[in-house]
């Protein structure tokens, strides 16, 4: 009975890690684009 639970937990962890990694990647891409826009617009603000 323990083996299926362990495999389920393993699959669950793997999916969480994949989702987490994709989320981090999206976040960094957004941050990168935001910084590029900000650098372009800083002269207008100042």
ABEGO torsion letter per residue (X at the ends): XAAAAAAAAAAAAAAAAAAAAAAAAAAAAAAAAAAAAAAAAAAAAX
